[in-house]
Amino acid sequence: NNNNNNNTTEQQDYDVCRYPVMNVILRVFPFLQPRRQDSFDSTQEEVEESEGYHHHDDNESTRQPIEIVLGVHPDDSLILSPLAMDSLRPHFPFVIQEDYYWLKYSMRRHGASLDTMLHQIRNSARTLLVIETLNGDVFGAFVSSPWRKHTPYYYGSGEAFVWKQDHGDLKKIDAVKVFPWSGSAQENREIQCIHQDNNTLCVGGNGSAAITLDKDLLRGASMSCSTFDSPPLVNDDKDGFFDIANIEVWTFSPIPSLNMAEQLELSRQFIFDHGNFATV
C-alpha cells in the first residue's frame, strides 16, 4: 500500500510535465525536474538569500507589502515601489500575475545605452519598462514580446499596455494608471519596435508613439498615442519631450531563486531557438 501511495504521489508530482515542450526542456535540463512539495520547504534564512528580498517595517502603520524580487542589490534605489508592483499585477497576462519580479536592467548600474539594455534583456520574453524623468515623472510600458534589435517593422502582442504614476503621489496603491491596447484593427498593430535607421526604441505608433527613447537613453518623448488611447505620459510643458534620470527593465519568473530563474529562462530560450515551431 505504501508503494502504491508513493507511486500515486510521484504521478501527481510529475503531472505538471505532461506538455511536450516542457518534457523536452526537462530532458535537456534535468535540474529543472519538479520536486515534491516538501522539498520546497525552506527556512526564513534560505528565502532571504534570494537577491532582492524586501523586509517589512516592524511598525504596523508603515508596513509595506512583502515582495521577493530577483536581481536587486542591497544598495539599489529602485524606481518601481512594492505598491506599484502590486498595482500593476492585475494588468499582466494571467499566466505571470503571480510570478516574481526580476530586475534585468538598471541604468544606474549598467550604464545609459540602448545596446546594453537590449543585451541585458536578450532572453526575456515579457518585460516591464520603467522610466523616471528629471522632473520626477514615473511611467513605462509592458510588452509581451521580446525586444528585437533593428527591426524594420512594428510587431507585438495585444497584451501590451502603457502606464503612468501620478506625479507626486508615489505612495498610493491606486496611483498607477494603465492604458491597454485599444483594439484589433489592422492599422493599430504598431505596438513595439526598435528602428534600424536611428536606433530608437518605440512603444506605440500610428504616427505618434506613446514612448520613444533615444539610443543613449538620455532623452525621450511621449505623445498622445492611438495604439493605447493614451495621453502624453509626462506632466510637463516641453511638448512631450523629457530628460531621463533612470530606467529599469523588469521581467518575471515563477521561481524565487535567481540561479534557478536564470537556468529556466535559458532553457526556454534554447527551446525557442532550436525547436521546430510553426509560425503564423
FENKA-V581779 format. One record per pair of residues at least 12 apart in sequence whose C-alpha atoms are under 8 Angstrom apart, sorted by sequence separation. I is the first residue (numbers start at 1). J is the second residue. D is the distance in whole Angstrom. If there is no record, write none. Layout:
BEGIN
I&J&D / I&J&D
END
This chain:
BEGIN
54&66&6 / 105&117&6 / 128&140&7 / 129&141&5 / 144&156&7 / 145&157&6 / 164&176&6 / 165&177&6 / 191&203&6 / 192&204&6 / 200&212&7 / 201&213&5 / 210&222&5 / 211&223&7 / 222&234&7 / 54&67&6 / 128&141&6 / 129&142&6 / 143&156&7 / 144&157&6 / 163&176&7 / 164&177&5 / 190&203&8 / 191&204&5 / 192&205&8 / 200&213&6 / 201&214&7 / 209&222&7 / 210&223&5 / 53&67&7 / 54&68&6 / 128&142&4 / 143&157&7 / 163&177&5 / 164&178&7 / 190&204&6 / 191&205&7 / 200&214&5 / 201&215&8 / 209&223&6 / 210&224&6 / 53&68&5 / 54&69&7 / 67&82&7 / 105&120&6 / 127&142&6 / 128&143&7 / 144&159&6 / 163&178&4 / 190&205&5 / 199&214&7 / 200&215&5 / 208&223&6 / 209&224&7 / 210&225&5 / 52&68&6 / 53&69&6 / 66&82&8 / 104&120&6 / 105&121&7 / 126&142&7 / 127&143&6 / 143&159&7 / 144&160&6 / 162&178&6 / 163&179&6 / 190&206&7 / 199&215&6 / 208&224&7 / 209&225&6 / 223&239&8 / 52&69&5 / 53&70&8 / 65&82&7 / 104&121&6 / 126&143&6 / 127&144&7 / 143&160&4 / 161&178&7 / 162&179&5 / 188&205&8 / 198&215&8 / 208&225&5 / 223&240&6 / 50&68&8 / 51&69&7 / 52&70&5 / 64&82&7 / 65&83&7 / 126&144&4 / 127&145&8 / 142&160&5 / 143&161&7 / 161&179&6 / 162&180&7 / 188&206&7 / 208&226&8 / 210&228&8 / 222&240&5 / 51&70&5 / 52&71&6 / 64&83&8 / 125&144&6 / 126&145&6 / 127&146&8 / 141&160&7 / 142&161&5 / 161&180&4 / 187&206&7 / 206&225&7 / 221&240&5 / 222&241&6 / 14&34&7 / 50&70&7 / 51&71&6 / 52&72&4 / 125&145&6 / 126&146&6 / 141&161&6 / 142&162&6 / 160&180&7 / 161&181&6 / 205&225&7 / 206&226&7 / 210&230&7 / 221&241&4 / 13&34&7 / 51&72&6 / 52&73&6 / 125&146&5 / 141&162&4 / 159&180&8 / 160&181&6 / 204&225&6 / 205&226&8 / 206&227&7 / 210&231&8 / 220&241&6 / 221&242&6 / 13&35&7 / 51&73&7 / 52&74&7 / 124&146&6 / 125&147&8 / 140&162&6 / 141&163&6 / 159&181&7 / 204&226&8 / 205&227&6 / 210&232&7 / 219&241&7 / 220&242&5 / 13&36&6 / 123&146&8 / 139&162&8 / 140&163&5 / 158&181&6 / 204&227&5 / 210&233&7 / 219&242&6 / 220&243&7 / 122&146&7 / 139&163&6 / 140&164&6 / 204&228&7 / 219&243&5 / 220&244&7 / 122&147&7 / 139&164&4 / 158&183&8 / 218&243&6 / 219&244&6 / 121&147&8 / 138&164&6 / 139&165&6 / 158&184&8 / 218&244&5 / 138&165&5 / 217&244&7 / 218&245&8 / 137&165&7 / 138&166&8 / 118&147&7 / 137&166&8 / 138&167&7 / 70&100&7 / 72&102&8 / 137&167&6 / 69&100&6 / 70&101&6 / 71&102&6 / 72&103&6 / 118&149&8 / 136&167&7 / 160&191&7 / 68&100&7 / 69&101&5 / 70&102&4 / 71&103&5 / 136&168&8 / 68&101&7 / 69&102&6 / 70&103&6 / 71&104&7 / 156&189&7 / 158&191&8 / 69&103&7 / 155&189&7 / 156&190&7 / 157&191&7 / 154&189&7 / 155&190&6 / 156&191&5 / 154&190&5 / 155&191&6 / 156&192&6 / 191&227&7 / 154&191&6 / 155&192&6 / 190&227&7 / 154&192&6 / 155&193&7 / 188&226&8 / 189&227&7 / 154&193&5 / 188&227&6 / 153&193&7 / 152&193&8 / 151&193&6 / 152&194&8 / 153&195&8 / 150&193&8 / 151&194&6 / 152&195&6 / 150&194&5 / 151&195&6 / 152&196&6 / 182&226&7 / 183&227&8 / 147&192&8 / 148&193&8 / 149&194&6 / 150&195&5 / 151&196&6 / 182&227&6 / 147&193&8 / 148&194&7 / 149&195&8 / 150&196&4 / 181&227&6 / 182&228&5 / 147&194&8 / 149&196&8 / 150&197&8 / 181&228&5 / 182&229&6 / 162&210&8 / 180&228&5 / 181&229&8 / 143&192&8 / 150&199&7 / 179&228&6 / 180&229&8 / 80&130&7 / 179&229&7 / 79&130&7 / 179&230&6 / 79&131&8 / 79&132&7 / 79&138&8 / 141&203&7 / 93&159&7 / 162&228&7 / 92&159&8 / 161&228&7 / 162&230&8 / 167&235&7 / 164&233&6 / 163&233&7 / 140&211&8 / 87&173&6 / 86&173&8 / 87&174&7 / 91&178&8 / 83&171&7 / 88&176&7 / 83&172&7 / 84&173&6 / 87&176&7 / 83&173&5 / 84&175&8 / 84&176&7 / 139&233&7 / 139&234&8 / 138&234&8 / 137&234&6 / 137&235&7 / 114&214&8 / 115&215&8 / 114&215&5 / 113&215&6 / 114&216&6 / 113&216&5 / 114&217&6 / 112&216&6 / 113&217&6 / 112&217&5 / 112&218&7 / 134&242&8 / 135&243&8 / 133&242&6 / 134&243&6 / 133&243&6 / 134&244&6 / 133&244&4 / 134&245&5 / 132&244&6 / 133&245&5 / 131&244&7 / 132&245&6 / 133&246&7 / 131&245&8 / 132&246&5 / 131&246&6 / 132&247&6 / 131&247&5 / 130&247&6 / 131&248&7 / 129&247&7 / 130&248&5 / 129&248&6 / 130&249&6 / 129&249&5 / 130&250&8 / 128&249&6 / 129&250&7 / 127&249&6 / 128&250&5 / 127&250&5 / 128&251&6 / 127&251&5 / 126&251&6 / 127&252&8 / 125&251&8 / 126&252&7 / 124&251&6 / 121&249&8 / 117&249&8 / 108&246&7 / 107&246&6 / 108&247&8 / 106&246&7 / 107&247&5 / 106&247&6 / 107&248&6 / 124&265&7 / 105&247&8 / 106&248&5 / 123&265&7 / 105&248&5 / 106&249&7 / 123&266&7 / 104&248&8 / 105&249&5 / 103&248&7 / 104&249&6 / 105&250&7 / 103&249&6 / 104&250&5 / 123&269&6 / 103&250&5 / 104&251&7 / 102&250&5 / 103&251&6 / 101&250&6 / 102&251&5 / 101&251&6 / 102&252&5 / 101&252&5 / 102&253&7 / 100&252&5 / 101&253&7 / 99&252&6 / 100&253&5 / 99&253&5 / 100&254&6 / 99&254&5 / 100&255&7 / 96&252&7 / 98&254&7 / 99&255&7 / 100&256&7 / 96&253&8 / 96&254&8 / 79&246&8 / 79&247&8 / 79&248&7 / 70&256&7 / 69&256&8 / 70&257&7 / 71&258&7 / 68&256&7 / 70&258&6 / 50&256&7 / 51&257&8 / 50&257&5 / 51&258&7 / 50&258&6 / 32&260&8 / 32&264&7 / 29&267&7 / 25&267&6 / 25&268&7 / 25&271&7 / 24&271&8 / 21&271&8
END
